[in-house]
Amino acid sequence: MKTSPINEMRQHILDTAQIIISGKGFSAVGLNEILQAAGVPKGSFYHYFGSKEAFGEALLETYFSAYLDQLEACLTQPGVSGAELLMGYWIKWRDTQSDCDPKGKCLAVKLAAEVSDLSESMRIVLQHGTDQVIARLARAIEAGMTDGSLLHQSSPQDTATTLYQLWLGASLRAKITRDREPLDTALRATHVLLGLPSSSI
C-alpha cells in the first residue's frame, strides 16, 4: 500500500529528529531546529504532530519498531547457536554505544531518565518498548537452552531483565567515562550470567 505524502513527510521528520535528539536529548532540541534540518517550513510542525509530547511518543514508537525488527534479524539466523546470537547482539551493542556517531545510539538510553520525569505518556512508550526487547531476549535465552549452547536458566525472563538493565547502566556509565570500559565490563559480566567462557567471543 502506497504511503501518503503526509505520512512520508511525518516519517522524514521523525528520522531527522532521531539523529539530532540522540545527540542532544529531547528538551534541548527545539522544533525549529528539527524542521530546519528536515527541510520543512517553520510553523508546519503541528500539521504533522499535535504537540511536542505527541511527537516524542511517535519518535519512541518508531524507534522501538525499527529496533525490534533489527533485534529479530540479529537473533534469527539459521545455523547459529542461541549463545552466539546473543553474544553477537551484546558485542554489537558495545560497538555502537562506544562509537561517537549519534545515529547508532540507543534512544532508550538517551531519553529514559530525561523524559520519564517529564511525560507520563512517553514513559509508558519507553516501558512498553523496553518490555518487548526484554521479552525477545528471554526467548533467545530459551532457544539457547534448547539447542544446548546455554546452561539452564531458572528464569530466562529474569536473566534477560538483568542483562538488559546491566547494559543500560553500562551505556550510561560509558557516557560519563567517555570510553568503552564500562561496556567491556558488561560484556564480561554477560558471559558470567549466561554461563559462557570468556574465550567464546
N, C-alpha and C positions, 0 to 999 in steps of 0.2 A: 504494500500500500504506500502510495506516494505521501511524503511528509509535506504539510502545508508550509508556505513561506513564513508564517508567524512562528510555527514550531521550529523551523530551521534556524531562524534568527534567535529565538529563545535559547536553543541549544548552543549556538555560536557564542552568545553572551556568557552562558554557563561555562563553556570550555575555556574561554578567555579569562574569565574571573577566577577559575580554579588555580591557574598558574600564579596569578597575582596574589590571591589570598593565601596560597600555600607558602608564599614567601613572607607576606606582611601580616597575616592574620585577618580576621573578619572586621573588627571595629575600626582598624587603622585605614581601611580602604574605603574611599568614597565612591558613590555611584558614578560620578562624572569620570573618575579615573577608569573605571571598568568600561563605561560606554565609549570613552575616547580610544582605549586600547582595542575595543571591538569594532571601531569604526561606525558606531551607531550615534545618531544625532542626540544631543543633550535634551533632556526633557521627555524622551520617549521610553524611559525605563518602565514606567507604570502602564505602558501599553502591553508589556510582556509579563510583568510581575505586580501583584497587588501591593507589596510592601518589601522593604529590605529583608524583613524576617521571612516572608514567603519565599523570597529569592534564596535566602540561606537554606531553607528547608529543601528547595528544589536542587540547590547545589549539592547538598549532602546526599539526597536521594540518588541523584545522577552519579555521584562519585561511588557510592556503595554498589549501585547496579553494575557499573563497569568493573569495580574491584572484585565483586563476586564472580563475574564472568571470567576474569583473569585467574582468580583463585581456582575455579573449577578446571580451567585448562591446565594449570600448574599441577593440580593434584589428580588429574586423569590422563595418564599416559600409559598405553599398553606396554606390557613387558617390564615395567619399572616397579620395584617394590614400594610398599607404603612408606617404609622408613626413608628410602631415597627420595621419594616425592616430598615428604615433609621437610627433610633437611634441605632439599633444593629450594623450598619456599622460604625457609628461615635465612638461608645464605643470600637469596635474592633480596630479602628484607634488609639484611645487614648492608649489602652493597648499595641499594638505592637510598637508604636513610643516611648513609655516611657520605653520599655524593652531595655536592653543593648545588646541583640543579633542582630548583623548586618544583619543576614539572613532575618529578618522580616521587615527591614527598607524600607521606601519608597524611591525608586531610584530617583523619580522625585524631592523629597525634597532635596536629597543629591546632585544631579547634576545640578539642574536648574540654580542657579547663576553661577556655575563654567563653565559649557560648553556652555551656551548661548552666552557668550562673546568670546569663543574660536572657535566655529564651527557653522556656519550657518546651515549646514545640520543636525547636532544633535539638534540644537534649533528647527528646523522645526519638527523633530520627536517628541520632547517634546511637542510642541504646539499641534500637531495632537493628541497625546495620551491624554493630559490633556483635550482637547476639547471633546474627546469621553467620558471621565469619567464624565465631567460636563453634557453632553447630557444624559447620563444614569441616573444620579442623578435627572435631570429635569423630566425624565419620571417617576421616582419613586415618586417624589413630586406630579405629576399629578395623579398617581394611588392613592396616599393617599387622595387627594382631592376628587377623585371619590368615594372611599369607605367611606368617611366621617371622617376618622381619623385625617385629617389635615384640618385646616382652608383654605379658598380660598386664593390663592396667585395670585396677579395680573399678575405676570410673573414668572412661575416656572423656566424658564431658568435663569433669573436674580437672583432668590433665590439660585439656585444650584451654580451659579458662585460665589456669595458672600460667601456661605458656604465653597466651595472648597478653595477659597482664604483665608478665615479665618483659615482653618485647615492647609494649607501650612505654613502660617505665624506662627501659634501656634507651629507647629513642629520645625520650625527654632528657635523660641524663647526657646523652651524646650532644644535645643542643648546648648544654652547659659547658661540657668539657671541650667541645668543638674538635673531637676526634672520635674514632670508631671503637675505642677500647670498651666502652660500655656494651656495645653491640657484640664485640668478640666475647666478652664475658657472658652475655646472654646466650650466645651460641654454645659455649662450653656447658653452661647450665642446662641447656636444652638436651644435650647428649645425656647428661646425668638423669634428667627427668624421664627421658624416653628409654633409658637403659641401654644406650648405644656407646660403643667405644669411640674415643675421640679421633681415632685414625680413620673413621668411616667417612669423613668429609674430604 
